[in-house]
Amino acid sequence: MAEKQQSAYAGNGYIRSGDTEAAAAHNMREQRKKKRNKCILYILLFIVFQTAIITVFALTIMKVRTPKFRIRSAAITDFNAGTAASPSLRASITPEFTVKNANFGRYKYRNTTVEFFYRGTRVGQVSIPNSKAGWRSTKRITHSAIELNLSGSPQLAADLTAGVVPITSTARMGGKVELIFIMKKNKATNMNCNMEIVTASPQTIRNIACK
């Protein structure tokens, strides 16, 4: 009797009980499908996010950059020049070196020899002791006076007359970059600097350019 009552009004706009159960089951399936799609979306977003983080980490923090070894400045503390007939030059200079380390880890460099040249002839040298430059910092190294001795060059007389004596300086610094204390990588940097000694009083060093 009850079944007849449940279906008696189907033609008058009422929903049969079988239709109600089918609709409920359909809604449940749709909800499960939406949850599953959300889970897949969240997993994909997490993978993309992790990939982006790893990429940024590899391109910034874990990327090993070559430190830069340069002459920042130099001053003349003693000066003695010969004549055009007997050209010679003796100058004591006090340079300030810098080691620029742009890595996320300190740079431990070894003993380094810096050589000074006048038109291809070595006229002086100095040794930089081993030390380290902190991560993402620039270490300044002030050295005591270095003596440069120039003589015997046929071009020196002309340079002294012009009042400008060109000097070049070269070095190769070797060391290791320690990234976040877990990875070490050998890195060497080359220094090639040009400068000019102005012989007119007051004697100065100008136009220091390094690459």
Secondary structure, DSSP 4 states (H G I P E B T S, - for coil): -HHHHHHHTGGGTPPPHHHHHHHHHHHHHHHHHHHHHHHHHHHHHHHHHHHHHHHHHHHTTSPPPPPEEEEEEEEEEEEEE--SSS-EEEEEEEEEEEEEE-SSS-EEE--EEEEEEETTEEEEEEEEPPEEE-TTEEEEEE---EEEEEES-TTHHHHHHHTEEEEEEEEEEEEEEEETTTEEEEEEEEEEEEEEEE-SSSPEEEEEEE-
